[in-house]
Amino acid sequence: MKITAIILCAGSGSRTGLGYNKLFYNNGLGTVLDLTLTTFLSCERVGSVILTYSKKDKSQVAEITKTSDKITAALGGATRFESVNNALKASKGCDIVLIHDGARPFVTREIIDSAIDSAIQYGSGISAIPVVDTIKVTQNGIIKSTPDRSNLYSAQTPQAFRYDLISQAYNKATDNRQPSTNFTDDASVLEWYGTPPRLSLGSPDNIKITSPTDLAKLPSNCKIGLGYDVHRFAKDRKLILGGVQIPHPFGLLGHSDADVLTHAIMDALLSATGLPDIGVLFPDTDNAYKGADSIELLKKVTQKVTDFTIVNISCVIMAQAPKLSPHIQKMRIKLADTLNIKIDQINISATTTEGLGITATADQNGGIAASCNVLIRE
């Protein structure tokens, strides 16, 4: 049996306030559409997937179709009805068709299987859940009636159908020039056609991403790490920060090159992944690390955290002297190259502490400190 899933992606998602199609919102784990697609592609029963798209998203959808030979695309329309109608024509030849809103990334294989099983047995399977709120019918702000909620269900997607049945319903609605805005889902098209749709398993978790607060419900396995280090000024030492040598009469005292910025980044990465800090991994009692290049140590740390991807790094260097702003870009380039990330994924700022505390000048027995926050994801 040939089963095709139509995933609707041609909307604008204006209610989320993103300024672009909400299906391409990425919280660090992939886009909303990625999450939806992953579930459908994991279903062995689904042989092919058709994505509907708007012209402005054509290039992004084209890139997605390259990721799997199961995915093709069909140009959407001005309304949901038109988008589905176009995709139905593109899916001609299948036995069962699933129609799903791309903005429902929490769909499960159980929901998909239930819809398919119902469509095979009864001709349709409409994912739905019982209404738990009391519903009011109103007019001009006045409650006119309260329907019995025991018979009320909230329809979701996917909605599965025998292909010949739903395509005939869409063709008849088109031929009769029915306003496409009359149909808010595919079950309503089948109702109009005269064939009562059948309910299948839905879930309260199978929500549709509509508002900005819905975006916060997307799954996240991100972790945050904090790193901090400080070294005292010393004579006859090079000043190395972020792998860059800074012209200055004093360097920093340490067992290694005392690159305080790189040390803070390493500790932040190790903290986020739950690994021991650099004092444990590279102890100052081990002569193997005497005078070590901290950039090389950073490379060793990255090899320990290969199960994670760096999302963002934010660092602050605290120093009364020297002036660091002319060197920050070089540090970003060096560190981004070492970590194999884009330069815009790492930010470095510098500040003084107004002559107070441990970050005073060398003649005041001070030094340089650095802190780092890192966001990573599995």
URVENQUI-V164974 format. One line per field, one symbol per residue. ss: DSSP state (a for helix, b for strand, c for the rest). burial: + if it has 16 or more other ideal C-beta (glycine too) atoms within 10 Angstrom, else -. A space follows every 50 residues. Layout:
# URVENQUI-V164974
ss=???
burial=???
This chain:
# URVENQUI-V164974
ss=ccbbbbbbcccccaaacccccaaacbccccbaaaaaaaaaaccccccbbb bbbcaaaaaaaaaaacccccbbbbbccccaaaaaaaaaaacccccbbbbb bcccccccaaaaaaaaaaaaaacbbbbbbbccccccbbbccbbbbcccaa acbbbbbbbbbbaaaaaaaaaaaaaccccaaacccaaaaaaaacccccbb bccccccccccaaaaccccccbbbbbbbbbbbbbccccbbbccbbbcccc bbcccccccaaaaaaaaaaaaaaccccaaaacccccaaaccccaaaaaaa aaaaccccbbbbbbbbbbccccccaaaaaaaaaaaaaaacccaaabbbbb bcccccaaaccaaaccbbbbbbbbbbbc
burial=--+++++++++-+--+----+++++-+-+++++-+++-++--+--+-+++ ++++--+--++--++----++++++++-++++++++++-++--+-+++++ +++++++---+++++++++--++++++++--------------------- ----+++++++++-+++-++--+------+--+-++++++--+-+-++++ +++--+--+----++--+---++-+-+++++-+---+-++++++-+-+-+ ++-++++++++++++++++++++-+--+--++------+--+-++-++-- ++--+--+-++++-++++++++-+--++--++-+++-++-+---++-+-+ --------++++---++++++++++++-
